[in-house]
């Protein structure tokens, strides 16, 4: 998955000579927390609502308080790479540029969460199925039952606290059929869906 597929394209930008208080009003009206700063068609900085709120005086310009030469990411970089940069730098967003340095978007934490949900298949509104498995029960047998009664099994994992409890994230599951089939395998199996 690439940054260009999840970024906000053609972001609103400001110039360094724009008044900081006007920029803050613009950001508030659009519900932004950061805004790329462009001069002569080139990205020269990024300003956040926090930067502006911390500045003193009504005559302050964006260029006086912006972060210069911000960390950027290429539009064809991986979403995973972008997530690592944002996490390690504790950023709220990354300006997205082409290999020629042209600003084409901005990738926010919200954009990354959307990518994660899509990657996990959770954009399909899955439901969780919990299965308490007795000693000796094969995970493959349970997975086969769950798969045969569901449109999709997106993922499954064991509970970190109880290695006999498994979670299955499924789409369009017939929980009644799953419960009936699992009880035939072993009457101690219980299912819960949410």
C-alpha positions as CSV (number, residue, x, y, z in Angstrom):
1,X,0.0,0.0,0.0
2,X,1.4,3.3,-1.0
3,X,1.2,6.8,0.5
4,X,-0.4,8.2,-2.6
5,X,-3.4,6.0,-2.1
6,X,-4.3,7.3,1.3
7,X,-2.9,10.9,1.5
8,X,-5.2,13.9,1.4
9,X,-4.5,15.3,-2.1
10,X,-3.9,18.9,-3.0
11,X,-3.8,20.1,0.6
12,X,-4.7,23.7,1.5
13,X,-1.4,25.7,1.9
14,X,-0.3,29.1,3.1
15,X,2.6,31.3,2.3
16,X,5.2,32.4,4.8
17,X,4.0,36.0,4.7
18,X,0.5,35.1,5.8
19,X,-0.6,36.3,9.2
20,X,-0.5,33.6,11.8
21,X,-3.9,34.5,13.4
22,X,-5.6,34.3,10.0
23,X,-4.0,31.0,9.4
24,X,-5.2,29.7,12.7
25,X,-8.8,30.8,11.8
26,X,-8.4,29.0,8.4
27,X,-7.2,25.8,10.1
28,X,-10.0,25.9,12.7
29,X,-12.7,26.4,10.0
30,X,-11.4,23.4,8.1
31,X,-10.6,21.3,11.2
32,X,-6.9,21.0,10.4
33,X,-4.1,20.8,13.0
34,X,-1.2,21.5,10.5
35,X,-0.8,23.3,7.2
36,X,2.1,23.1,4.7
37,X,3.8,26.4,3.9
38,X,4.7,27.0,0.3
39,X,6.6,29.7,-1.4
40,X,7.2,30.0,-5.2
41,X,5.6,26.5,-5.6
42,X,8.1,24.9,-3.2
43,X,7.4,23.5,0.2
44,X,9.4,25.6,2.7
45,X,7.8,24.6,6.0
46,X,4.9,23.4,8.0
47,X,2.9,25.2,10.7
48,X,0.7,23.7,13.4
49,X,-2.1,25.1,15.4
50,X,0.1,24.6,18.4
51,X,2.9,26.8,16.9
52,X,0.4,29.6,16.2
53,X,-1.2,29.4,19.7
54,X,2.3,29.6,21.3
55,X,3.3,32.7,19.2
56,X,2.9,36.1,20.8
57,X,1.4,39.2,19.1
58,X,-1.1,39.8,16.3
59,X,1.6,40.8,13.7
60,X,3.3,37.4,13.7
61,X,3.7,35.8,10.2
62,X,3.6,32.1,9.5
63,X,7.3,32.3,8.3
64,X,8.4,33.4,11.7
65,X,7.0,30.4,13.5
66,X,6.8,27.5,11.0
67,X,9.1,24.5,11.2
68,X,11.5,24.9,8.3
69,X,12.5,22.1,6.0
70,X,10.0,19.6,7.4
71,X,10.4,15.9,7.1
72,X,8.5,14.7,4.0
73,X,7.7,11.4,2.4
74,X,7.5,10.5,-1.3
75,X,4.1,9.8,-2.8
76,X,5.1,6.2,-3.8
77,X,6.6,5.3,-0.4
78,X,4.9,2.5,1.6
79,X,2.3,3.4,4.2
80,X,4.2,1.2,6.7
81,X,7.3,3.4,6.2
82,X,5.3,6.5,6.7
83,X,3.8,5.1,9.9
84,X,7.3,4.5,11.2
85,X,8.4,8.0,10.4
86,X,5.3,9.6,12.0
87,X,5.6,7.3,15.1
88,X,9.3,7.9,15.6
89,X,9.2,11.6,15.0
90,X,5.9,12.0,17.0
91,X,4.4,13.9,14.0
92,X,0.7,14.5,13.4
93,X,1.2,14.6,9.6
94,X,3.8,14.4,6.8
95,X,3.8,16.5,3.7
96,X,3.9,14.3,0.6
97,X,6.1,15.2,-2.3
98,X,7.0,13.8,-5.7
99,X,10.6,12.8,-6.6
100,X,10.8,16.4,-8.1
101,X,10.0,17.9,-4.7
102,X,6.4,19.0,-5.6
103,X,3.9,19.0,-2.8
104,X,1.0,16.7,-3.8
105,X,-0.6,15.9,-0.5
106,X,-0.4,15.5,3.2
107,X,-0.6,12.2,5.2
108,X,-2.2,12.5,8.6
109,X,-2.5,10.1,11.5
110,X,-6.2,9.7,10.5
111,X,-5.1,8.7,7.0
112,X,-2.8,6.1,8.4
113,X,-5.6,4.7,10.6
114,X,-7.8,4.5,7.5
115,X,-5.0,2.6,5.7
116,X,-4.7,0.2,8.7
117,X,-8.4,-0.5,8.7
118,X,-8.3,-1.2,5.0
119,X,-5.2,-3.4,5.3
120,X,-6.9,-5.5,8.0
121,X,-10.2,-5.7,6.1
122,X,-12.0,-3.8,8.8
123,X,-13.6,-1.4,6.4
124,X,-16.1,-4.3,5.8
125,X,-17.4,-4.0,9.4
126,X,-16.4,-7.5,10.6
127,X,-17.7,-9.1,13.7
128,X,-15.6,-10.9,16.3
129,X,-16.2,-14.5,17.1
130,X,-14.6,-15.9,20.3
131,X,-13.9,-19.6,20.6
132,X,-12.8,-21.2,23.9
133,X,-10.9,-24.3,22.7
134,X,-10.3,-27.4,24.9
135,X,-6.9,-29.1,25.2
136,X,-6.1,-31.1,22.1
137,X,-8.5,-29.3,19.8
138,X,-6.8,-28.5,16.4
139,X,-7.0,-24.8,15.4
140,X,-7.3,-26.0,11.7
141,X,-10.6,-27.8,12.5
142,X,-12.1,-24.7,14.1
143,X,-10.9,-22.4,11.3
144,X,-12.5,-24.8,8.8
145,X,-15.8,-24.6,10.5
146,X,-15.6,-20.8,10.8
147,X,-14.6,-20.4,7.1
148,X,-17.4,-22.6,5.9
149,X,-20.0,-20.5,7.6
150,X,-18.6,-17.1,6.8
151,X,-18.2,-15.0,3.7
152,X,-14.6,-14.1,4.9
153,X,-12.3,-14.7,7.8
154,X,-10.2,-11.6,7.9
155,X,-7.9,-12.7,10.7
156,X,-7.6,-14.7,13.9
157,X,-5.4,-14.6,16.9
158,X,-4.9,-16.2,20.3
159,X,-5.7,-14.2,23.4
160,X,-2.4,-13.1,25.2
161,X,-3.9,-13.9,28.6
162,X,-5.5,-17.3,27.7
163,X,-3.9,-19.3,24.9
164,X,-7.1,-21.5,24.7
165,X,-9.2,-18.5,23.7
166,X,-9.1,-17.6,20.0
167,X,-10.6,-14.5,18.3
168,X,-11.8,-14.7,14.7
169,X,-12.8,-11.5,12.7
170,X,-15.4,-12.5,10.2
171,X,-17.7,-11.0,7.6
172,X,-21.3,-12.2,7.1
173,X,-21.0,-15.2,9.5
174,X,-23.9,-17.5,10.2
175,X,-23.2,-17.7,14.0
176,X,-25.9,-20.3,14.6
177,X,-24.3,-22.7,12.1
178,X,-20.8,-22.1,13.6
179,X,-22.1,-22.7,17.1
180,X,-23.9,-25.9,16.0
181,X,-20.8,-27.3,14.2
182,X,-18.4,-26.4,17.0
183,X,-20.6,-28.1,19.6
184,X,-20.5,-31.3,17.5
185,X,-16.7,-31.2,17.7
186,X,-16.7,-30.7,21.5
187,X,-19.5,-29.6,23.8
188,X,-17.1,-27.4,25.8
189,X,-16.6,-25.0,23.0
190,X,-18.4,-21.7,23.5
191,X,-18.8,-18.9,21.0
192,X,-19.6,-15.2,21.5
193,X,-20.1,-12.7,18.8
194,X,-20.1,-9.0,18.9
